[in-house]
Amino acid sequence: MKSTKYTITTTPQAIAPKRNNYRAIYLHVIGNGIVYLGGSDVTATDGTATEKGAVPFELYIPAGETVYAMVASATEDLRVLDWSN
């Protein structure tokens, strides 16, 4: 199990790289903003939103998929707990 800190910006950033197995991660937004999750083309319009009040946010990731995160403006701190590490 490994916890990683990310500073999320307006450019989509990989927060859970592709693996060969199905796995679960937990997300915790540290600040007061909203972080949007999705594929490499995630936007604030179509991304799945998570925010500080929504912790812990559990996400199941199929094998072969990468999860990206971005914010609509500024930056946001995000912690990711990955059970597969």
C-alpha positions in Angstrom: 0.0 0.0 0.0 1.3 3.4 -0.9 0.1 7.0 -0.4 1.1 9.6 -2.9 0.7 13.4 -2.8 -0.2 15.2 -6.1 -0.6 18.8 -6.8 -3.4 18.8 -9.4 -3.5 21.6 -12.0 -5.7 22.5 -15.0 -3.8 20.0 -17.2 -4.9 16.4 -16.8 -2.4 14.4 -14.8 -2.1 10.6 -14.3 -2.8 9.8 -10.7 -3.3 6.0 -11.1 -1.1 4.6 -13.9 -2.1 1.6 -15.9 -1.7 -1.8 -14.3 -2.3 -5.4 -15.4 -4.8 -6.0 -12.6 -8.1 -4.7 -11.2 -7.6 -2.5 -8.2 -9.1 0.0 -5.8 -7.7 3.4 -4.8 -8.8 5.9 -2.2 -8.7 9.7 -2.9 -8.6 12.6 -0.4 -8.9 16.2 -1.6 -6.9 18.3 0.9 -8.0 21.8 0.0 -11.5 23.2 -0.5 -11.6 22.9 -4.3 -13.0 20.3 -6.7 -10.9 17.7 -8.5 -12.3 16.1 -11.7 -11.5 12.5 -12.5 -11.5 10.7 -15.8 -9.4 9.7 -18.8 -6.6 11.6 -20.4 -9.1 14.0 -21.9 -10.9 14.8 -18.6 -12.4 18.3 -18.3 -14.4 20.1 -15.6 -17.5 19.6 -17.8 -17.3 15.8 -18.1 -15.1 14.6 -15.3 -16.3 12.9 -12.1 -16.1 15.4 -9.3 -14.7 14.8 -5.8 -14.1 17.4 -3.1 -12.9 17.6 0.5 -16.4 16.8 1.9 -16.6 13.6 -0.2 -13.8 11.7 1.6 -12.8 9.0 1.3 -13.6 8.7 -2.4 -13.1 5.0 -3.4 -12.5 4.3 -7.0 -12.3 0.9 -8.7 -10.0 0.7 -11.7 -10.2 -2.0 -14.3 -7.0 -3.6 -15.6 -5.3 -1.6 -18.3 -6.9 1.7 -17.4 -5.2 4.9 -16.2 -7.0 7.6 -14.1 -6.3 11.3 -14.6 -7.2 14.3 -12.5 -7.5 18.0 -13.1 -9.0 21.2 -11.6 -11.0 24.0 -13.4 -8.6 26.7 -12.1 -5.6 27.2 -9.8 -4.3 24.0 -8.1 -5.5 21.5 -5.5 -3.7 19.0 -3.3 -4.8 15.4 -3.7 -3.7 12.2 -1.8 -4.1 8.9 -3.4 -3.9 5.6 -1.4 -3.1 2.8 -3.8 -3.7 -0.7 -2.3 -1.7 -2.4 -5.1 1.7 -1.0 -4.2 
